Each structure stands twice: as C-alpha cells, then as structure tokens.
C-alpha cells in the first residue's frame, strides 16, 4: 500500500483489535441456528430505533442468550461488524434451507421495521442472501481474455455500471437523502471511464430498481476470476482519492459488500478500514 493511500484509510486502533480478540472466543461458540440468526440480525440493526428493537425481540424470542449476544456484539467496534456478519452468515449456510429462508425473511422484516431501508441495508440484504446460498463456481475465463475491464463484453460492463450507480449513493460518501450527489456522480464517472475506452459511450448514472440490480448481479456471475479483483480496485481507488484522510465506514462497508457479492478479496487499500476475526483474517501483531 502506498503511503498516500494508507493515510486515507482508517486503521483499526490496537485497543479495538484487542476488544475483538477478547470477545471472539465467546462468539466463536455460536453454532446453533437460533443463536446464529440472533447474532446476524443483531449486526444488521442500524441503531437504537425502538421499532427495530421490537422487531428484533420478536424475531429472536425463545432463543436462549440472544440478548447477551446482542449486548456483546454492539459493544464491539463497528469496524469489526462486517467480518462478524459474514462469519455467522457462512455458518448459517450449512443449516437447512427453511432456516436460511426464515433468516432472510427475518432480516427483511427487521430492516423494514423503522420504515427506512437505506442503500446500505439493501446491499447487506443482498450479501446475506448471497452468503446463505450454495457457493457458485467462479468463471475462470480463458487465456486469451485481456486483463483489463475495457475488454469485457458490453453486457458485463453494463451490469457493472448498474451496480456502481446503486453504490454511488453510499460511495465515496453516504448521501443524507439516499440519492447520488456530486461526489457519487464523480466516483461513478471515474469507474465507468475505466470500463469504456470512450467515456462518452458509457451509460449515465441511473440508480437501478431492485429487479434491475438483481439481474445485474446475476450477469456478474460470468465475470472471470481475474477481472473481479481488478474491478474491486477500480471501485476502491477513486473512492479513497476523494477523501484526504479516511473513507467513511458506510462507504467502506458498501465496497466490502460488493466484494462479497463478487466473491473476491478486499483490495489491500480497503482492508485496514476493518477489523478481521482472529481465525478468519490477519491479526494485529502490535496489539
């Protein structure tokens, strides 16, 4: 990571890393469907909204220790929440289909409880659905495929543009009205410029509806394994360049969701925005 880029990414403090390391032995014991579901729903809660809290209690009634688990999770730094959500979701994926379906339905009900479903909420819901399904084999591509995004078929570039337009409400900074502001428009233009040799031919930034977004994600399953990390970097670098010091956590989480949906690792420049779990990611050797 270059020093200039490193200065833009919020690096987890050693005390926060220690908090996660201390809590993980307790959280690592969560394996039952009820307790995993309670943990995932706890991490998907957006704050202290009363309606959302009531919905969580309804969804987790009868689950022993759910309240204690939630208290422990909300005490941890927000930078650790994505890794925890992904770990518990992947564990839930091994449970029967009806449990996974009910978890997804419960997450929808929880997110709708406060009558405000943000773009990041929708990305989290898409990510949860993705993680709860059977993994899809990656398209490996052929030796003749060029290792640049402008060589992609038009359908793939249009799908990337749709997903990028959706994320532009959160990246490089969240918009208070969940619209694409000036910063989001500039970020979108930087991304599509890397997709079209002539940027004038790129589609305008129009936020897709739910059906269009799902179709775009399905199209992106055809993206080859070596184009996926390239796309993740193409999203990340102009977002970081927009900020003099740090990327807002909502923007960083949106980019992380997109990487999960593409089944590709986080770009190195984005990784320091998060705290990974001791068994699932790098530890802070200085802690």
Buried (B, 14 or more C-beta within 10 A) or exposed (E): BEEEBEBBBBBBBEEBBEBBBEBBEEBEEBEBBBBBBBBBBBBBBBEEBEEBBEBBEEBBEEBEBBBEBBEBBBEBBBBBBBBBBBBBBBBBBEBEEEBBEBBBEBBBBBBBBBEEBBBBBBBBBBBBBBBBEEEEEBBEBEEEBEEEBEBBEEEBBBBBBBBBBBBBBBBBBBBEEBEBBEBBBBBBBBBBBBBBEEEEEBBEBEBBEEEBBEEBBEBBBBBBEEBBBBBBBBBBBBBBBBBEEBBBBBBBBBBBBBBBBBBBEBBBBBBBBBBBBBEEBEBBEEB
